[in-house]
Amino acid sequence: MLAWALLCTGLFAALAVLVSNDWGPLVDLDRHLAGRPFRLTSDHAWLRHGAQAIAIATHPNYVLLAAAFAAIALAVKGYRRAATWTLIVLVSARVAYYAVKQVV
């Protein structure tokens, strides 16, 4: 399991470096894959508004708040170890979120 985690971390780091350096083939792939959805949402306002609503609902701060409530509920129910792990994952994810934002 640790080997898979290390492999995924290495692949993610390599992808982050390629993105930050604007690697040509990756940029071309991004433009190719994004063209059709962009045109679709440009032509249909209802789809664009739906996508914006989903983006707002799944904003990292809202997800963090929901998970914090879950951790509090776990602690109140007596599942302190699960609550602690939930908070550890939340803090780790938030630190990684800002670290990646700084790199890319």
Solvent accessible surface area in square Angstrom, and as a share of the most:
residue,aa,sasa,rsa
1,M,196,0.87
2,L,130,0.65
3,A,74,0.58
4,W,165,0.58
5,A,51,0.40
6,L,114,0.57
7,L,90,0.45
8,C,78,0.47
9,T,87,0.50
10,G,41,0.39
11,L,110,0.55
12,F,109,0.46
13,A,51,0.40
14,A,52,0.40
15,L,85,0.42
16,A,14,0.11
17,V,80,0.46
18,L,60,0.30
19,V,60,0.35
20,S,51,0.33
21,N,105,0.54
22,D,107,0.55
23,W,122,0.43
24,G,37,0.36
25,P,76,0.48
26,L,40,0.20
27,V,39,0.23
28,D,88,0.46
29,L,92,0.46
30,D,90,0.46
31,R,170,0.62
32,H,142,0.63
33,L,113,0.56
34,A,47,0.37
35,G,19,0.18
36,R,187,0.68
37,P,72,0.45
38,F,142,0.59
39,R,144,0.53
40,L,88,0.44
41,T,36,0.21
42,S,58,0.38
43,D,110,0.57
44,H,74,0.33
45,A,46,0.36
46,W,179,0.63
47,L,51,0.25
48,R,87,0.32
49,H,108,0.48
50,G,32,0.31
51,A,52,0.40
52,Q,92,0.41
53,A,60,0.46
54,I,115,0.59
55,A,62,0.48
56,I,110,0.56
57,A,67,0.52
58,T,82,0.48
59,H,80,0.36
60,P,46,0.29
61,N,76,0.39
62,Y,118,0.45
63,V,80,0.46
64,L,57,0.29
65,L,98,0.49
66,A,64,0.49
67,A,23,0.18
68,A,29,0.22
69,F,125,0.52
70,A,49,0.38
71,A,2,0.02
72,I,102,0.52
73,A,55,0.42
74,L,55,0.28
75,A,36,0.28
76,V,122,0.70
77,K,151,0.64
78,G,47,0.45
79,Y,131,0.50
80,R,158,0.58
81,R,193,0.70
82,A,44,0.34
83,A,6,0.05
84,T,71,0.41
85,W,152,0.53
86,T,35,0.20
87,L,88,0.44
88,I,78,0.39
89,V,92,0.53
90,L,24,0.12
91,V,97,0.55
92,S,63,0.41
93,A,58,0.45
94,R,47,0.17
95,V,97,0.56
96,A,51,0.40
97,Y,78,0.30
98,Y,114,0.43
99,A,51,0.40
100,V,49,0.28
101,K,119,0.51
102,Q,151,0.67
103,V,92,0.53
104,V,88,0.51
